[in-house]
Structures are given as structure tokens and as C-alpha cells.
Amino acid sequence: MTRLSVLLTRRWPSAAEQVPAQTYDVSRNSEDRAMNSSALADALRAFDFVCPTVTDRIDADMLTGRPVRAKALCNFGAGVGHIDLEACASAGLIVTNTPDVLTDDTADLAMLLALMCARRAGEGERLVRSDGWRGWAPTHLLGTRLSGKTMGIVGFGRIGQATAQRAHRGFGMKVLYASRRRAPDAVEQHLAARHVSLDQLFTEADVISLHVPGGESNRHLVDARRLSLMKTSAILVNTARGEIVDEEALIAALSRGDIASAGLDVYRDEPHVPPALRSLENAVLLPHLGSATDETRVAMGLRVVANLDAIVAGQTPPDRVA
């Protein structure tokens, strides 16, 4: 019997790649880089299932014209802002994602960025590597401590709450959060978290960590006006999606010293990072490492396969988003 065909648009860790190959006819993007729109459109008509990642933008134009063969997009990742869900629904395409499994790693990274900014670790590391360090001095690269400060969480879902737990339990930080829905009383009490408006959070927090979905509804949620509300000693951390922050406004605020620093793992036009941002000493920049542990990337692949298996079995996939 002919096996169903599956395309992995990027290479997975080998332990994860081996699993779908046991059941399906699996093809891999051997170049392991983002596929262009033409190649993705062709893939939707050549394979029974396509497993995209955040680097694959799938829009309505790809789904019009010729009939689509693919039955589903089983996304390798939690965010689906790169997929036009309405267009997929119109084309009869099921869309799934991989929530839950990357919560802890992303929350860990948010705290790493906050710490690197607070303690000026990026500046220090660059100084040592450039052979510019001239030894210990009482006033050299003075940062600030996180302990006892106020953490502001924008978006209080799984990752936001996990970040709040690390901030409160690990560093004794006070927690403010802004979210469309208020968390249950038990969650607020456990995390000593207080629900406030977004503007109040930007005004009062010492560290602001972003954990909302991408897409047009949150595009430039952090704009020049909200940046102007922040303390000059405050830190902005973004491990969510690049388009949430107005990069030009952030560059201006960092350049003027309107805020102390920013720790970024995501960018508007990845992998392009504006030269002006790369030149700033008070910006800590990572290459989209939020879920980048072997354990999590393997778990993400297994989650993709679980959704795929459910669809083939005629069941509702556990992580269906459209």
C-alpha cells in the first residue's frame, strides 16, 4: 500500500525525524533554510501533509488557483502567525501546532535575557573577547539586581505564567500582568501577581517581558508611546514575536537612554536584524533560541506526529488551531 507523503520544511533533530519515517513517506528540505513562496505553493500540491515552521509564510495566494493536495499543515512550533488560518479553512486545510512543550525553555530564556540586560553580561562578554578588559574596578560595568524588583508580564498564558513563577519564586520579584483575561484567583495568589492595565504595567515595571501572540492584532503593541511610559532604568524582553515591537521606536529609545536596555530573541524580518540595533551596547540579541534545547525540539517533533496520526485516523487532532 502506498504510504502518505509528508514534507518537513526544515530538518528536525534526528530522534524526532525517525518517528514519522516509520509510518509515512517523509521528504526533507535538504537545504534546511526557509522555502520561498513558490516552493511552498508547489509543496501544498505535491504532498499529503506539510509540516512547516515559523520560517514558512503561508498566505492566501498560495492556496488559490490549482487544487491543493495537502490535507493539513502540522506546524512545528506553537505560534501560527505565519499561517493565514482563514485561507486554510477556506481551502479545507487543517492546521495544528505544538503548544505546552516549549513553555519552560522559553520562560528560561526570558529570564536569561532579563539577567543579561540587568548585569550587562553582553557588554562584558564582548569586552573580554575583544581583549579590551583591563581588570577589575569598583565602578566597572555596574548593572542592577533583579531581586525585589517588579516584573511586568504582557500576556499571561502558559509561558507568561512560567516566567512569572521564575521571577517571583526565584528572585522574589513582584509580578504585574496585563492580559485580556484575568487569571484565576488561585494563580494570582500562587504567583503573587496583580492584574493591571497595559499602560500601568509599562509605567511601573522594572522588567517587561512580552508573551502575546504575533499577528496584526498585536503588531507594534510596544510602540513609541508605550516605550515612553517605561522607567529610564527599565528593561524590555521579547521572546514572543518580532512584530510586537516597533523596532525603529525601540532603537530610538535605546539610543537616547529612554530605557536602560532590551533583550531580544525575535525580530520583525528574521533573520535580518537592523544594523542600528546590532550596534547598540545596551541591546542583548539572540538568534531565536526560545525553544532551542534538544529535549524540546524532539518533543515538538513528536507532537507534530501525534497530530498527524490523529488526522490520518479520522480523529480530531489534539492541537488543532484551524
N, C-alpha and C positions, 0 to 999 in steps of 0.2 A: 504494500500500500504506500502511495506517495505521501511523504511527510509534509506537513505545513511549513511554509518558508517564513523565516524570521530574519530581519535585519537589525543588527546592533550598529547604531550610527557612530559609536566610539568604542574603543577597546575597554573591556571590563577587567578587573582582577581575574587571574586565571581560575581561581577557585570558584568564582561566580560564573564565568563563561562556560565552564564544563557542564553546568547543570542543564541549561536549555538544549545543549547539543545532544543530550541523551534521548530527547523526545522529538526535536524539531530539526529541520534543515536550516542551520544557522549560517548566515553570512555576516562578515565583519567589515567595517570600513578600515581597510588596511593602512590607510594614510593617517588614521587617528587624529584627524583635525576636522573642524566644522565643515559640514557638507553645504554646498551652495544650494540656492533655492531650486535650480533646475534639477540637480541630482536628487534632492528630496522629493520633488514632484514626481520624478521617474520612479523613485522607490515606492511611493504610495500606490503605484500602478503595477509594480513588479513583485511585491511581496504580500503575503497574507497578513503579516504583522510587522510593524515598525516600532523599534524601541529607541526613541530619541533622548537627547539630553538637553540641558539648558542652552547649549550652543546651537541648537537646531531651531530656527524660527519657522513655524508652520502657519501660514496665513491662508486667507480665503482664496487667493489667486491660485494656490497650488491644488485646490480641491475642485476647481471648476473646469469645464471643458470635457476632457476624456473621463470615462468612468474610473472610479477608484477601486482597486482590488483589495486594499488593506481593510481588515475588519476592525482594527483597533490600533491606537497609539499607546503603548505601555511605557510611560515616561520613566527614565532612570533619574529620579530626583523628586523632591517634594513640590517645588514651585512649578507652576504651569503657565506663567505669564508669557512665555514664548510661543504658546499654542493658542490659536483662535478657537476657543471652545464652541462658540456659536456656529462657526463654519463647519466644525467637525460634526456637531449634532445634525446640521442640515444635510451633511454628506453621509450620515449614518455611521460615523466612526465613534467607537467607544474610546474614552480617554481615561487612563489611570495614572496614579502617581505612587510615590513611596514615602508616606509620612512616618512619623514616630521614630524610625531607626536612626535618623541623623540628629535628633534633639540634643543629646548630651554633647556630641562633638561640636555642634555649632555654639551651644552655650559656653563650652570650654573656651572656644576661640574668641567669643565676645569678651570674656574676662581676660584672656591673654592680651587682646588689643587694648583694653582699658588699662591693664597693668603696664604695658609697654609705653603707652602715652603718659601715664602718671609718673613713671620713673625714667622717662626719656631714654628708654632702652635702645630704640633705633638709632638715636644720635650717638649714644655711647658705643654701640657695635660698629657703626661706620667709622668712628674716630679711631678705634683700635685697629681695624682693618686697613685704614689709610696710613698707619704708623704716625698718627698725629697726637697720640696720648703722651703727655709729659709727666704723668704721675699723679698721685692722689693730692687733692687740695680741698680745704674746708668748704669752699663755695663752688666747687666744680659740678656742673650738670645737676643742679638741685631740682628735684621733682617735687611731687606731693604724694602723701599716702592716701590710699583708698579707705582704710579702716575708719569707720564712723561717719563717712561722707554719705551723700544721698544719691542713690541710683534711680534714674528715671527709665522706665521700660515702656517703649511705644509698641503696642501690640502685645496682648497678654495671653497668647496661646501657649502651646507646649514649650516652645523654645524660649519665649519671653519669661514664662514661669520658672523654667530651669535656670535661666540666667539670674533671675531674682533670688532663687534659692542659693546659688553660689555667692551672690553679693551679700545677702543677709546672713546666711549661716557661716560662710567662710570669712567674711570681712566685717561683719557687724554693721553693714550699711543699712540705712533707712531706705525703704523702697516706695517710690511713687510709680503709678502706672496709668497710662491712658489707653483706653480700649473702647470699642463700640459697645461691647457687653461687659457689664461688671462681673467680676469673678464671684463665685460663691463665698459666703462668709467664712467658711472653714479654710478656704485657700488664702483669703486675705489675712486671717489670723495666723496661719502657719508661716506665712512669709512676711508678716508684719507690713503688709502692703496697703497703700491708700490710693483709692481711685480719684484722679483729678482730671481736669480738662487738659488738652494738649498744650495750650499756651501756658497754663500754670506749671506743667511739668517742665517745659523749656525754661521757664523763669527760675525755678527753684532747684533743679537737679544739678549735681556736680559732674555726673557722668550720665549721658543719654545714650541708650542702646536701642537700635531700631530692629523690630521683629514683625513687621507687617508685610503682606504680600506685595509683589510688584504689580505692574499693570497701570493703566491710565487712571484708575481711581485714586492711586497713591503717588502718581507722578509729581515730583517736586513738592511732596508733603513737607520736606525740610527745605524751605526757600529762604530768601534774604531776610524776610520779616521774622521768621521763626529763629533764624540764627542770631538776629539782633536781640532777641529776648534772653539769650544764654548769658551766663556769667562769663566774664573775661577769663576766669580760671577753669571753665568747664571743658569737658571732653565729649566729643561726638564719636560713637562707634556704629558702624554699619556692616552687619553680616547678612543682611536680607537681600535687597536688590538695588542695583546702582541707580536706577531711575527715580528712586525715592528721594534722593538728594539732588538739589540743583548744584552741579559741580562748579559752575562758574561762581555762584554765590559763595560756596564753601571756600574756594580758592581765595576769593577776595577777603573773606572773614579771617582766614588763617594768615594771610599776608599782612593784614592790618593789626593782627593780635586781638581781634574782637573776641575770639575764643582761644583757649590755650592750645588745643591740639585735636586731631582727628585720627581714628584708627579705622581703616577701610579694608574690607576683604572683597568688595564688589564694586563695579564701575558701570557707568552708563553704556559705554560702547566697548565692552570687553572683546579682545584683550587690550584695546587701546586705552592708555592712561594719559591724560593731558600732561605735556611736559611741565607746565606750570605747577601741577600738583606734585609731580615727581621731584621737583626742585625744592620743595618746602621741607625744612628740617623738622617742623612740628606736625608732620603727617607720617603716620606709620602705615605702610602699604603692603598688603599680602595678596598673592595671586589666587583668589577664590579657593581658599583651603577649608572652608567651613565644615565639610563632611569628609575631609581627606585623611581618614585613617583606614587601614586595611580592613579592620573589623566592620566599619560602617559601609564602606563601598561594596564589600562582599554581601552584607545584609541587604543593601539596596538592590543588588542584582537578584538575590533570592526573592525579594518582594516583587520585583518585576515578573519573575517567572510564576509566582503564585497567582498574580492577576491574570497572566496569560493562560495558565492552566484552567482557571475558573471560566474564562470566556470560552475556551475550546470545549469545556464540559457543559456548556449551556447554562452556567450559573452566573449570578451577579458577582463581579469581581470585588474583592474586599475594599479596594481603594479607588473605586470609580469616582471621577470628578465630572464627567460629562458623558 
